[in-house]
Amino acid sequence: MILKKMLLTGAMTIIAAGSSAQLVIALLIVMIDLLLVLKLGPFTDDSDDILSFLTSGQMFLTLLGGLLIMMDKPTDPTYDPTFMGIAMVVVNSFGFFALIVSLVALHPKCRNKINGQEKVDGTKVAPIDRNGLTMEEKENATVKNWGSAP
């Protein structure tokens, strides 16, 4: 993650500043990161992998939109500027919604449900006496019922 951030901030200032090549290289960096997160699942929890995948996808779509706007002719635009502006706002709002979902997923019950871990009753271990009876069986055998026949 640190390498991706270093490449997208530091290296992008050096490589053909202000050109479409800069956006294409940034797209490649984000695409490689997106595929690595998808394939490797580097985080402990699945919800963190999903959040990383969604934010990388958001960054990819934002860079792609920027490339389309940059390559468009100002005199004869192919893409409607109003539509592209709304599309960029919608795409970038996905990160905000993903943040809200990840905050909800921090709750232990939600986290267990997302990770597919159901609450399992722990194994009950009971000591066995010399006769092979557990303490529970021994207690049940010695319980006296007053007023009823054994």
Secondary structure, 3 states (H helix, E strand, C coil): CHHHHHHHHHHHHHCCCCCHHHHHHHHHHHHHHHHHHHHHCCCCCHHHHHHHHHHHHHHHHHHHHHHHHHHCCCCCCCCCHHHHHHHHHHHHHHHHHHHHHHHHHCCHHHHHHHCCCCCCCCCCCCCECCCCCEHHHHHHHHCCCCCCCC
